[in-house]
């Protein structure tokens, strides 16, 4: 079963675009670790929030990706720009009418 992680990251005022830039950089090993989709977005009604939608081969693949050097570097770079307000949901994908 595919695993989904859909979340939001609160950014310090004026830092949203910097966080987006960090998250959009290629991350070595992400695809090989089992990442099927990694989408980063914004909403003008939430100017200090970044939204991320991820699909993974499994919850274990998602957890393991957090040990990749590229992912750890991106997290370390983004952390000072974040407020600590994080939201979201994780769930098992049961299917799609598109497949």
C-alpha positions, 0 to 999 in steps of 0.5 A: 500500500502507498503511504501519504504524508500531507503537511504544512510548515509554518515559516517565520514572516517573510521566509516562506519563499526561502523554505520553498527554495530549499524544499525544491532542490533535488535531494539525492537518493529520495526517489531511490528511497521510495518517494513516488511524489513530493510536491511543494506548494503555497497558498496566498491566503496563508503567506507564512505557510508551506504545504507539502504532499508526499507519496511513498512506497511505505511508511518505512520508506518515509522514515528511512528517507529522514536518514539521507544526507540530502534530506538531513541537510535540507532539514537543517537549513530550513529549521531556523526559518520555521516557527515550529508550527506543523500540521498535517495528516498521514494515511494509507492510500487505498486507490485512485480513480486515475489509475 
